[in-house]
Amino acid sequence: MRRLLLAAVPALALAALVGVSPAPAPAAPIEVDKAVLEAQQQRIAAVKKVHPAIVAVCMQGGQGVGSGVIIDEDGYALTNFHVVQPTGPLMQAGLANGVLYDAVVCGIDKVGDVALIKLQPKKPGDKFPFVQLGDSDKVRAGDWSLAMGNPFSLAMDFTPTVTYGLVSGVNRYQPPEGKGLLEYTDCIQIETSINPGNSGGPLFNMQGELIGINGRGSFEKRGRVNSGVGYAISINQIKNFMGHLRAGIDTDHATLGASIGTESEDAPLARMVVKQMLDESDAYRRGLKEGDQLMRFAGRPVSSTNMYKNVLGIYPKEWRVPLTIRRNNTQSELLVRLMPNQTKEVEKPNQPPPPPPKNPIPKGPVPKGGGATAGMYEARAGFSNWYFNVLEQNKLLDAFKKHGDFGTVPGKWTITGRFEQADRNGDMSTEIVDTAGEAKVTMKLNITTALEPLKADLPVQLQPVGSGGLMMAMYHYHRFLTLGPKGFERMFAHGGNEPFYPPPADGSAPKSLADLRVDCAVINTKYGSVECKWFFSLKDSTLLGFETYVARSAENLEDRDPCEVYFYDYKDVDGKKLPHKMVVHYRDKKYATLTVTKYALEK
């Protein structure tokens, strides 16, 4: 009864009864700095902008295992390799709209802990929300960042959790976790909270641009709660592998084939020098020697072991990168092909291609059914999903068809013109025949040389002398244009993206090797024991040149270098575009410049 009465007593009377003074008048509102309000609005706008593209990666049936983010309207999304490893190649993915989509693994990077998956729309032609890729090289310690994902599978409706915090450091190195896998190089350290379930989720700057993929953290042992130290794979590293991931490749990182270390622990300024070399490395054949000081790697300065490991770890195997070295107080540049990080069994010459693997890649179950992605997975050795490699092959070859249909001229080709070498020049002619009953190349550069590519042994295959196999290269060029994938039963595969360095057409010396770089899509082929790499400009799909490895596994290490052919001056030939200038290099030297005056293509 008293409680009811007290409740009915007016406020002022109640204050008098209990001996309490009346409440003071409310204070004037505190004025918030304009910059604080603007930063808040920017943060809210960034979250709203990217929110629809955040992915909850799930097992078949919707059980959450990690996070991801969509990067284009077709539904390609980035996540961690360790997220898709337990799901197998077919999984499901939930978006903030509450819808669960079928998804499939496209490409994986086990060393760098990255995977690309593809979500399938509910209706053909539907587009997905996506985020823009930023530039992680612009990120600095002290920048604000946003992490989004599905920690602890909190959001049953796939609505992502948002956390906000500082970038604590950049260019961090975290060693691999067993067998060289899950190595975080050049990564971003954050205090922005990430926890189990955030793996594979995005890290954004305050403009809503993707700057990294969250993957590792330091956790309190008992509760598995973040201790304030997390790591994100930089988006610029992922960009280097994006062509490989889209092509369904089980990709690999690179090593130099040399041991690099500090010259002296007591030196006031660190000098990184070559300690040891592998004789079979391309760096050795390019002229890198023990004792050389490594000053810059792919344009980045190198003055500590951490800096060297970081820059080395962001590149795929077989990429060519410029090295700046100092020897005897003289500075120079070398263009070096990087070696694989993971060991691979060397294939024996003329050995038949290996059968497709019985188990799927990556490891994990292949569920029956699979919904919209059931027909989008195909296992093959060296690839995470061969289905997407064929898809990228077809895209590239379709774009290349603007050069013409060379399948209509599979007969004899005769190429005539002039050649120039360092010590001589004159008339040039090349005749290529590749039919069911005959395969032969005849080339005249002052003297006439003939090659039967399917019968000749190694020394003859490298003819003309000093070219590294120019006649063999021209035979494969004819075969590539006229037969396409049908002409290379041992291998015809999209090789991802690589930088290509065509020398100046006029023979002048470039200011730096970096000035020559052209980013290209690559096709890898193998016919017999000969391998080729074909480089197509990402800008317009023009074939800029190719490399022919006649003796990639030869005992003589010098013979492992490819014959490099660079194309210039494309002109119309009976409705087909063909190069009228070719520059041929072998072992870092120009072998010849070929100027074509006439093509005769037989039907």
URRA-V98350 format. One record per helix or strand. SS is the DSSP state (h for helix, s for strand). FROM is the first residue (numbers start at 1). TO is the last residue. If there is no record, write none. Layout:
BEGIN
[[SS & FROM & TO] [SS & FROM & TO]]
END
This chain:
BEGIN
[[h & 2 & 8] [h & 11 & 18] [h & 34 & 53] [s & 54 & 58] [s & 64 & 70] [s & 76 & 79] [h & 81 & 84] [s & 90 & 94] [s & 100 & 109] [s & 114 & 119] [s & 132 & 133] [h & 136 & 138] [s & 144 & 149] [h & 151 & 153] [s & 161 & 174] [s & 184 & 190] [s & 202 & 204] [s & 209 & 220] [s & 225 & 234] [h & 235 & 246] [s & 249 & 250] [s & 253 & 255] [s & 258 & 262] [s & 272 & 277] [h & 282 & 286] [s & 293 & 297] [s & 300 & 301] [h & 305 & 312] [s & 316 & 316] [s & 320 & 327] [s & 330 & 337] [s & 339 & 340] [h & 371 & 373] [s & 380 & 380] [s & 383 & 383] [h & 386 & 403] [h & 406 & 408] [s & 413 & 420] [s & 425 & 434] [s & 439 & 445] [s & 448 & 451] [h & 458 & 461] [h & 470 & 487] [s & 491 & 501] [h & 513 & 516] [s & 517 & 527] [s & 530 & 537] [s & 543 & 549] [h & 557 & 560] [s & 563 & 573] [s & 576 & 586] [s & 589 & 601]]
END
